[in-house]
Amino acid sequence: YLNLFVNRQEFARSILHAPGALDEDIGTSSEGEGKVIAIDFSSPNIAKPFHVGHLRSTIIGSTLYRIFSSLGYECVGINHLGDWGTQFGKQIVGLKHWGAEKDLEDLDALNALYVRYHEEEEKNPELADEARDWFRRQEAGDPEALALWEKIRQTSLDYFKKIYDRLSVRFDHYTGESFFNDKMDAVVERADSLGLTSVSEGALVIDLEPHGIDTPALLRKADGATLYMTRDLAAACHRQET
């Protein structure tokens, strides 16, 4: 750690006596005029408590948003929520086996069910297949799976927004991973058309060895489910296009 000690009186005097210190537009400029900056920050996982790691990203991202805005940039604040993936299949299995309807509106209860799922899975590995099946149903647009997921997502958003309000943090978009669910096929097709993909043990991958990376990028699992990589690529393409 590096500890810095500042004489508050001298520090305040040096700031207030600086040229233009009392001007209304101090710290602002037009250097970013006509330019756009997308800032992806906070981005917590739904159905889980907001922790210190999210707080760090939230404060840094919000600070950068304000700084660049004051410099004339058009800032786009994005909260890329972790709101899609196999973990929600696990969440639904927990609700079905040990939960109740009221738990859908209680974040602590949802988190407890998720923890219990993992404890039970150690004793009954077949629960993992059940969770994967629920996520496949979710990706396929199954009404029941989507309805449960939507309730979980809304409960989480209500909880997160209370925290953001206390911190005076705002976002222009809450485009989590789920936003890109219908955009992933286009990304996979694009990778295919460029000759980048191959099949490895039933999964669709991109070989990264030419770039010095031994582990391939996994786009689709053997069961057809998508991953963080697929959704991140879709997000990157969407941001570039828009």
C-alpha positions as CSV (number, residue, x, y, z in Angstrom):
1,Y,0.0,0.0,0.0
2,L,1.1,3.6,-0.6
3,N,-0.2,6.0,2.0
4,L,-0.4,9.7,1.1
5,F,-1.0,12.4,3.6
6,V,-2.3,15.8,2.6
7,N,-2.5,19.1,4.4
8,R,-6.1,19.8,3.8
9,Q,-5.8,23.6,4.4
10,E,-2.9,24.0,2.0
11,F,-4.6,21.7,-0.5
12,A,-7.8,23.7,-0.5
13,R,-5.9,27.0,-0.7
14,S,-3.9,25.8,-3.8
15,I,-7.2,24.7,-5.5
16,L,-9.1,27.9,-4.8
17,H,-6.2,30.1,-5.8
18,A,-5.6,28.3,-9.2
19,P,-6.5,30.4,-12.3
20,G,-10.2,30.1,-13.1
21,A,-10.9,28.1,-10.0
22,L,-14.2,29.8,-9.4
23,D,-15.4,29.8,-13.0
24,E,-18.7,28.0,-13.5
25,D,-17.2,25.9,-16.4
26,I,-14.0,24.9,-14.6
27,G,-12.9,21.4,-15.6
28,T,-15.0,21.4,-18.8
29,S,-13.9,21.5,-22.4
30,S,-15.1,20.6,-25.9
31,E,-12.2,18.3,-26.8
32,G,-14.6,15.3,-27.1
33,E,-17.2,17.1,-29.2
34,G,-18.6,14.8,-31.9
35,K,-17.1,11.7,-30.3
36,V,-18.8,8.8,-28.5
37,I,-17.5,6.8,-25.6
38,A,-19.3,3.6,-24.4
39,I,-18.6,2.8,-20.7
40,D,-19.6,-0.6,-19.5
41,F,-19.7,-0.6,-15.7
42,S,-21.2,-2.2,-12.6
43,S,-22.7,-5.2,-14.4
44,P,-23.7,-7.4,-11.4
45,N,-25.2,-10.9,-11.7
46,I,-28.9,-11.0,-11.1
47,A,-30.3,-13.1,-8.3
48,K,-27.1,-12.5,-6.3
49,P,-26.2,-9.8,-3.7
50,F,-24.3,-6.6,-4.9
51,H,-20.8,-7.1,-3.5
52,V,-17.7,-4.9,-3.2
53,G,-16.3,-6.0,-6.6
54,H,-19.4,-4.5,-8.2
55,L,-19.1,-1.4,-6.0
56,R,-15.6,-0.8,-7.3
57,S,-16.6,-1.0,-11.0
58,T,-19.7,1.1,-10.3
59,I,-17.8,4.0,-8.7
60,I,-15.0,4.0,-11.3
61,G,-17.4,3.7,-14.2
62,S,-19.6,6.5,-12.9
63,T,-16.6,8.7,-12.3
64,L,-15.3,8.2,-15.9
65,Y,-18.8,8.9,-17.2
66,R,-18.9,12.2,-15.5
67,I,-15.4,13.2,-16.4
68,F,-15.7,12.4,-20.1
69,S,-19.1,14.1,-20.3
70,S,-17.6,17.3,-18.9
71,L,-15.0,17.1,-21.6
72,G,-17.7,17.2,-24.3
73,Y,-17.9,13.5,-25.2
74,E,-21.3,11.8,-25.8
75,C,-21.1,9.1,-23.1
76,V,-23.2,5.9,-23.2
77,G,-23.4,4.2,-19.8
78,I,-24.1,0.5,-20.1
79,N,-25.0,-1.9,-17.3
80,H,-24.2,-5.2,-18.9
81,L,-26.1,-7.4,-16.4
82,G,-25.2,-11.0,-15.9
83,D,-28.7,-12.1,-16.6
84,W,-28.4,-15.1,-18.9
85,G,-26.7,-18.5,-18.7
86,T,-26.8,-22.0,-17.2
87,Q,-26.9,-20.5,-13.7
88,F,-30.5,-19.6,-14.2
89,G,-31.3,-23.2,-15.0
90,K,-29.8,-23.9,-11.6
91,Q,-31.9,-21.2,-10.0
92,I,-35.1,-22.6,-11.5
93,V,-34.2,-26.1,-10.3
94,G,-33.7,-24.7,-6.8
95,L,-37.1,-22.9,-7.0
96,K,-38.9,-26.1,-8.3
97,H,-37.4,-28.4,-5.7
98,W,-37.1,-26.3,-2.5
99,G,-38.6,-22.9,-3.2
100,A,-42.0,-21.1,-3.2
101,E,-43.7,-18.5,-5.3
102,K,-42.9,-15.8,-2.7
103,D,-39.2,-16.5,-3.1
104,L,-39.3,-14.9,-6.5
105,E,-39.6,-11.5,-4.9
106,D,-36.9,-12.0,-2.3
107,L,-33.3,-11.7,-3.4
108,D,-31.9,-13.3,-0.2
109,A,-34.2,-16.3,-0.7
110,L,-33.1,-16.6,-4.3
111,N,-29.5,-16.6,-3.3
112,A,-30.1,-19.1,-0.6
113,L,-31.8,-21.4,-3.1
114,Y,-28.8,-21.1,-5.5
115,V,-26.4,-22.0,-2.7
116,R,-28.6,-25.0,-1.7
117,Y,-28.7,-26.2,-5.4
118,H,-24.9,-26.5,-5.4
119,E,-25.0,-28.4,-2.1
120,E,-27.6,-30.8,-3.4
121,E,-25.9,-31.2,-6.7
122,E,-22.9,-32.7,-4.9
123,K,-25.2,-35.4,-3.6
124,N,-27.2,-35.8,-6.8
125,P,-25.3,-35.0,-10.0
126,E,-28.4,-35.5,-12.1
127,L,-29.6,-32.1,-11.0
128,A,-27.0,-30.6,-13.4
129,D,-28.8,-32.2,-16.3
130,E,-32.0,-30.8,-15.1
131,A,-30.5,-27.3,-14.8
132,R,-29.0,-27.5,-18.3
133,D,-32.4,-28.6,-19.6
134,W,-34.1,-25.6,-18.0
135,F,-31.6,-23.2,-19.6
136,R,-32.1,-24.9,-23.0
137,R,-35.8,-24.3,-22.6
138,Q,-35.1,-20.7,-21.6
139,E,-33.0,-20.1,-24.8
140,A,-35.6,-21.8,-26.9
141,G,-38.3,-19.4,-25.6
142,D,-40.2,-21.7,-23.3
143,P,-43.0,-19.6,-21.7
144,E,-42.6,-21.1,-18.2
145,A,-38.8,-20.8,-18.1
146,L,-38.9,-17.2,-19.4
147,A,-41.6,-16.2,-17.0
148,L,-39.6,-17.4,-14.0
149,W,-36.4,-15.8,-15.3
150,E,-38.2,-12.5,-15.9
151,K,-39.5,-12.4,-12.3
152,I,-36.0,-13.2,-11.0
153,R,-34.5,-10.4,-13.2
154,Q,-37.1,-7.8,-12.1
155,T,-36.6,-8.6,-8.4
156,S,-32.8,-8.1,-8.9
157,L,-33.3,-4.9,-10.8
158,D,-35.5,-3.4,-8.1
159,Y,-32.8,-4.2,-5.6
160,F,-29.9,-2.9,-7.7
161,K,-31.7,0.4,-8.5
162,K,-32.1,1.2,-4.9
163,I,-28.3,1.0,-4.5
164,Y,-27.7,3.1,-7.6
165,D,-30.1,5.7,-6.4
166,R,-28.2,6.0,-3.1
167,L,-25.0,6.4,-5.0
168,S,-26.4,8.8,-7.5
169,V,-25.3,6.5,-10.3
170,R,-27.3,6.4,-13.6
171,F,-27.1,4.3,-16.8
172,D,-28.4,5.0,-20.3
173,H,-29.0,1.3,-21.0
174,Y,-29.5,-1.9,-19.0
175,T,-28.6,-4.2,-21.8
176,G,-27.6,-7.4,-20.1
177,E,-26.5,-10.7,-21.7
178,S,-30.2,-11.6,-22.3
179,F,-30.5,-8.6,-24.8
180,F,-28.2,-10.5,-27.2
181,N,-30.0,-13.8,-27.1
182,D,-31.5,-13.3,-30.6
183,K,-28.2,-11.8,-31.9
184,M,-25.9,-14.7,-31.3
185,D,-26.8,-16.8,-34.3
186,A,-25.7,-14.0,-36.6
187,V,-22.4,-13.8,-34.8
188,V,-21.9,-17.6,-35.2
189,E,-22.8,-17.4,-38.8
190,R,-20.4,-14.6,-39.4
191,A,-17.6,-16.6,-37.8
192,D,-18.5,-19.6,-40.0
193,S,-18.6,-17.5,-43.1
194,L,-15.1,-16.2,-42.3
195,G,-13.8,-19.8,-41.9
196,L,-12.9,-19.3,-38.3
197,T,-14.9,-22.1,-36.7
198,S,-14.4,-25.8,-36.3
199,V,-16.1,-28.6,-34.4
200,S,-14.3,-30.1,-31.4
201,E,-16.0,-33.0,-29.4
202,G,-19.4,-31.8,-30.7
203,A,-18.8,-28.1,-29.6
204,L,-18.3,-25.2,-32.0
205,V,-15.0,-23.5,-31.4
206,I,-12.5,-20.9,-32.8
207,D,-8.9,-22.0,-32.9
208,L,-6.8,-19.3,-31.3
209,E,-3.4,-21.0,-31.6
210,P,-2.4,-18.7,-34.5
211,H,-2.7,-15.9,-32.0
212,G,-0.5,-17.6,-29.4
213,I,-3.4,-18.9,-27.3
214,D,-3.6,-22.6,-26.7
215,T,-7.2,-22.8,-25.5
216,P,-9.9,-22.4,-28.2
217,A,-12.7,-20.0,-27.9
218,L,-15.9,-21.9,-27.3
219,L,-19.0,-20.5,-29.1
220,R,-21.5,-23.3,-28.6
221,K,-21.5,-26.3,-26.3
222,A,-22.1,-29.8,-27.6
223,D,-25.7,-29.5,-26.4
224,G,-26.2,-26.3,-28.4
225,A,-26.2,-23.9,-25.4
226,T,-24.3,-20.6,-25.7
227,L,-21.6,-19.2,-23.4
228,Y,-20.2,-15.9,-22.1
229,M,-18.0,-15.8,-25.2
230,T,-20.9,-16.0,-27.6
231,R,-22.8,-13.2,-25.9
232,D,-19.7,-11.0,-25.5
233,L,-19.0,-11.3,-29.2
234,A,-22.6,-10.4,-30.0
235,A,-22.3,-7.4,-27.6
236,A,-19.1,-6.2,-29.2
237,C,-20.6,-6.4,-32.7
238,H,-23.8,-4.6,-31.6
239,R,-21.9,-1.7,-30.0
240,Q,-19.7,-1.3,-33.1
241,E,-22.8,-1.2,-35.3
242,T,-24.8,1.2,-33.2
